[in-house]
Amino acid sequence: MQATPTIAIELPLSLYQRLQRLAEVTRRPLEKLVVQTLEANVPSLPENLSPLIRETLLALELLDDEALWQVAYSTINPKQQRKYSRLLEKNRLKTLTNAEQLLLEQLYQESQQHTIRKGYAFVLLKWRGYSLPTVAELEVKTS
């Protein structure tokens, strides 16, 4: 059986008091409350993902902050977006050829990977201490 790791950390008194109070209110042991809070707030790491996505995200971890901001604010090529939109419309109308179906799937996969990369870039920037933009700020920045 593997031993459960234990760590000792110093907490600001106000945080400790809040945790202690919450433990009392919820009638739970303080240690279990702290573990639950950490589990709810520490995101999964790429090691738990498929190999392709894992490699993509691990590569982002090597980037400096400026490069991460570039990834976070990157957009898909407008020509590629238009092609994807046209193929989606043809798919809706059920008029796609086999070749177009393959291209639609490829563009979908690229779009999904782009979205995941952007999201993880923002996660890394947040972990590195940056404040993230609001949705309104993102809309202005990317439009």
C-alpha positions in Angstrom: 0.0 0.0 0.0 1.3 3.4 -0.9 1.7 5.9 1.9 -0.3 9.2 1.6 2.1 12.1 1.3 1.9 14.7 4.0 3.0 18.3 3.6 3.2 21.1 6.2 2.4 24.6 4.9 2.2 28.0 6.5 -1.2 29.7 6.0 -2.1 33.3 6.6 -4.1 33.4 9.8 -7.2 34.8 8.1 -7.2 31.9 5.6 -6.7 29.4 8.3 -9.6 30.9 10.3 -11.9 30.8 7.2 -11.0 27.1 6.6 -11.5 26.3 10.2 -14.9 28.1 10.3 -16.0 26.3 7.1 -15.0 23.0 8.6 -17.1 23.7 11.7 -20.1 24.8 9.6 -19.9 21.7 7.3 -19.1 19.4 10.3 -16.1 18.0 8.4 -12.5 17.5 9.6 -10.3 20.5 8.6 -7.9 18.2 6.7 -10.6 16.7 4.5 -12.0 20.2 3.8 -8.5 21.4 2.7 -8.1 18.3 0.4 -11.5 18.8 -1.1 -10.8 22.5 -1.7 -7.5 21.6 -3.4 -9.1 18.9 -5.6 -11.8 21.3 -6.7 -9.3 24.1 -7.6 -6.2 22.4 -9.0 -6.8 21.5 -12.6 -5.8 18.2 -14.2 -2.4 18.1 -15.8 -1.8 17.1 -19.4 -0.4 13.7 -18.3 -4.0 12.5 -18.0 -4.9 13.3 -21.6 -4.5 11.6 -25.0 -1.0 11.4 -26.3 -1.5 14.0 -29.1 -3.1 16.6 -26.9 -0.7 15.8 -24.0 2.3 16.5 -26.3 0.8 19.7 -27.6 0.1 21.0 -24.1 3.4 20.0 -22.6 5.1 21.9 -25.3 3.2 25.0 -24.2 4.7 24.7 -20.7 8.1 25.4 -22.2 7.1 28.7 -23.7 7.9 32.1 -22.1 5.1 34.4 -21.0 5.1 36.5 -24.2 4.8 33.4 -26.4 1.9 32.1 -24.3 0.1 35.4 -24.7 0.5 35.1 -28.4 -1.0 31.6 -28.3 -3.8 32.7 -26.0 -4.8 35.5 -28.4 -4.2 33.6 -31.6 -7.0 33.2 -34.1 -7.6 30.7 -36.9 -6.8 31.8 -40.4 -9.9 33.7 -41.7 -9.7 31.8 -45.0 -9.7 28.5 -43.1 -12.7 29.7 -41.0 -14.7 30.6 -44.1 -13.9 27.2 -45.7 -15.0 25.5 -42.4 -18.2 27.5 -42.4 -19.0 26.6 -46.0 -18.4 22.9 -45.3 -20.6 23.0 -42.2 -23.4 24.5 -44.3 -22.9 21.8 -47.0 -23.0 19.2 -44.2 -26.2 20.6 -42.9 -27.7 20.4 -46.4 -26.2 16.9 -46.7 -24.4 17.8 -49.9 -20.8 17.0 -48.9 -18.6 14.8 -51.0 -16.4 12.2 -49.4 -13.4 14.4 -49.9 -15.2 17.4 -48.3 -16.3 15.2 -45.4 -12.6 14.3 -44.7 -11.6 18.0 -45.0 -14.4 19.0 -42.6 -13.2 16.4 -40.1 -9.6 17.7 -40.4 -10.6 21.3 -40.0 -12.8 20.3 -37.0 -9.8 18.6 -35.3 -7.5 21.5 -36.0 -10.1 23.9 -34.6 -10.5 21.8 -31.4 -6.8 21.6 -30.9 -6.5 25.3 -31.4 -9.1 26.0 -28.8 -7.5 23.6 -26.3 -4.1 25.2 -26.9 -5.6 28.7 -26.3 -7.3 27.6 -23.2 -4.2 25.9 -21.7 -2.1 29.0 -22.6 -4.5 31.1 -20.5 -4.3 28.4 -17.7 -0.6 28.6 -17.7 -0.6 32.4 -17.6 -3.0 32.3 -14.7 -0.8 29.9 -12.8 2.2 32.2 -13.5 0.4 35.0 -11.7 -1.3 37.0 -14.5 -4.8 38.4 -14.4 -6.8 37.0 -17.2 -9.0 39.2 -19.4 -12.8 39.2 -19.0 -15.0 37.8 -21.8 -15.7 41.4 -22.9 -12.0 42.2 -23.1 -11.4 39.0 -25.1 -14.1 39.9 -27.6 -12.6 43.3 -28.2 -9.0 41.9 -28.4 -9.9 39.2 -30.9 -12.3 41.0 -33.1 
